[in-house]
Amino acid sequence: MFRRPLIDLFLRRNLTLTLVIAASAGALSLFLALLFPETDPAQSAAAYANWPPVMKDLFGDPAGALSDVYGWLNLQVFHITFWVMYGVLGSILATRIVAKEMEEKSVDILLSLPVSRTEIIASRMVAASILIALSIPPVILGCGLGVAVLGQPLHAGLITAAAVNGLALVLVMTSLTLLVSVFLPGQTTSLFTSLGLFAVMFLFSRVVIKLVPLLGPFAVLSPFHYYAPDGILVQRAINALDPLVLLTIAASLFFTALLVFKRKDILT
């Protein structure tokens, strides 16, 4: 099912992009962590007392973030690195699995190789997952170093657990983009379509359900229902099932994309 040459080639082609994003995310994590204002809890609570609950659900509790460094990491670092930087990285890598060749009408060259469609898409997905996993440690290091420099208690396990949660979410994003790219072979089209779908899932989980409580039972349909760095970092509660559920969702999307691509009539 996997071909080592296909994995190695994909890794080489996308390593520079991954290293740039990983280094940027690590530096940004350290920089944002060092900006922690360490405000008195009473003062920060008073300043944001009138914030609507939906805003707190969307961005995190600002009062807690200004007085607790781990609340600050949840509000600043993980919102930026995992929702933006790594979501985009995962999507870009996914569009390079098959959509790029399909858009450039060079997929016939790819399919003429002595490998199956399953081997092509599976091998490249493995390579994309490796690149994403390798890009996560700089964020953990940046957060941990920032907390240590500030002289705050370092809970490396909490930071790592939140990062693992984020990694699983990014793999969902990658698999979703892969599935979209099979139906919409244009690289740019599939990229922005998947980002739009992910934004809808996020808003449904964090905003729509708060406004329409009757939709609460359907929260399980959104991967953001299982992405809870606020619970891990703020409430100090690690739920090992959450990343497992996210990985199951990612695997389901991937195998769906694999089946569709195997049966798809491709015009060259």
N, C-alpha and C positions, 0 to 999 in steps of 0.2 A: 504493500500500500504506500510505502514511503521510498523515495529514491534519494540517496545521499547527495549525488551531484546537484539535483534540483534544490535541495535544502541549502547546500553550500553556495550556489550561485545567487539565490535570493538573499542570503545573509550578506554576501559581499556587495551586492547592488544597493542594499538599503542600510548598511552599517553606518555610513557617514551621517545620514539623516537622523538615525536613532541616537548616535553619540552626541550630536549637536543638541537634540531635544533633551536628552538625559542630563547633559552637563548644565544646560540652561535651567532645567527644572531643579537640579540640586542646588545651584547657586541662588535661584529665586527662593527656594525653600529656606535656605539659611538667611537670606536677606529679610524675608518677611517675618521669620521667627524672631530676628533681632529687633524688629519694630514693635514688639509686644509692649504696650504702654503701662501695664501693671497698675491699673487704676483701682482705687478703693471700691469694693463691691457695692457699698451703699450709693456712692456717687454715680457709678455706671448704671446701676439699676434705676436711679432717679432720672438719669438722662434719657433712657430709652423706655420709660414706663408707658408711654403712649404709642409705642410701635404696635401696629395691628398684628394679631397672632399669625396671620398668613405670611407676613413679612419675616417673622421669626422662623416659621417653618421653611421658608424659601432660602434664607441666608444664614440661619442659625441665630442663637440668642446673643445679641450684641453685648448685653450686660455681662453675661458670663464670659464672653470672649475678651473683654477688656480687663477682667480681674483674674482669669485663669489661663495660664499659658497654653494648656491643652485645648481649651475652648477657642483660643486664638488660632491655634494650628488648624482646628476644624473649620473655622470661619474663613481663614485666609488661604493657608497653604493647600488644603485638600480641595477646596472649591476651585482653585486655579489650576493646580497640576493635573488632577484627575478628570475634572469636568471639561476642561478646555484643552490643555496641552496633550494629555495622553489620549483623550477622546479623538482628537484630530490625528495624532500619530497612528492610532489603531485603524482609523478610517482610511488614511492614506496608504498604509501597508496593505489593507484589504483590497483597495482598488487596484493595486499592482499585482494581485494574484492572477486574475484573468481579464479584468476590465480593460487594462491598458492595451493588451494585444488585440482585444476585440474592437476597441475604438480605433486603433491604428491599422486595422485590417491585416495584422500580421499573425493572427491566431492560427492561420493555416500552417505556418512554419512550426509553431509550437505543437500543433496536433499531428504533424508529420513525423515527429520524433517517436522512437520506439518505446513510448511510455503511454499508459492509459490516462484518460481524463481524471480518474480517481487519484492516480499517483501524482499528477500535476497539482491538483487543487489541495490534496492532503499534505504533500511535501511542502508546498509554499505556505500553507497555514501553520504548519509546525515551525517553519522558519520565522514567520511573523510573530508567533507566540514567544519564541526564544528571544527575539529582539525586544519585545515589549517587557518581558520578564527582566531582561538585563538592564532596562532603563529605569526600573523602580528603585534599586538600592541608593542612587544618589539622593532621592527625596528623603528616604529614611535617614541617611547620613546627614543631610542638610538640616532636617528637623532636630535630630538628636544633638548635633553640634550646636545649633542655636539655643536649645534648652540648656545645655551644659554651660555655654558662655554666659547666659543670663543668670546662672547660679540657681536655677529652678530644679526641683527633683526630676531626675531623668527616669522615665518609664519606657524603656526601649521596647518592651513587649507590646505596650499599647500602640506605639507608633508603628511598629511592624505589622500588628494586626489590622490597623486601619489601612496600611499600604496594601496588604494582601486583599482586603476587601475592595480597594480601588482597582487593583490588578484584575480581579475577577470581573469587575464592572467593565473595564476596558476590553477584556476578551469578549464580553457580550457585545460591546460596540463593534468590535472587529468582525465578529461573526454576522452581526446584523448587516453591516456594510457589504460583506461578501455576498450575502443572500440578495441584497438589493442590486449589487453589481451584476449578478447573473441575469436578472430581469432587465436592468437598465445598463447596458454595456458601456455607455459613455462614462469615462473616469470622473469627470467633474460633476456630471448629473447624478451619478450614484453616490458620490461623496456628500453633496449637499442634501440629497434626499434622505440619506441615513442620518445625517446630523439633525435634520428637521424632525424625523421620526423619534430620535432620542430626546429632543427637546419636548416633544409632545408627551412622551412617557414620563419625563421628569415633572412637567407641569401637572400632569394628571395625578401623579403620586403625591406631590408636595403642595399643590394649590387647589386643583379642581375638587378633590375629595374633601378638602377643608371647607370649601364653599358649598358643596353638595354632599352632605354626610351620607345620604342614601346610597351613594356610589362606593362607600367604604369597603364592602365585601370584594369589590373588583380591584382593590389595591394590589393584590397578589399578582395581577397581570403585568405590573410594571417592575422592571428590574431594580428601580430605585427604592422599592419597598424593602429590599434586602441589603441596600447599600447604606450603612449607618455608622459613618465615622464619628458622628455626633454622639451616638450611644457609646462607642468604644472610647473616645477621647474624653468626653465630658462626663458621662455616667460611669466610666471605668468598667464597662460591661462588654465582654467578648462573647459573641455567639458564633460558634464554629460552623453552625449550619448555614449561615448567611452566604459565605463565599462558596459553599458547596452547591447551594441552590443556584447562585449566579453562574457557576461553572456548568451546571446542568442545562441552564438556559442557553449558554454559549454553545455547548455541544449540540443541542437540539437544532439551533439555527445553522450551525456548520453542516450537520448531516443533511438538513433540508436543502441547503445550497449545493451540496455534493450531488444529491439525487437529481436536482433540477438540471445541473450542469451536465451530468452524464446523459440525460435524455434530450437535451436542448439541440435543436437544429441551428447550427451556426453558419451564417452567410459569410463567405470569405471573398 
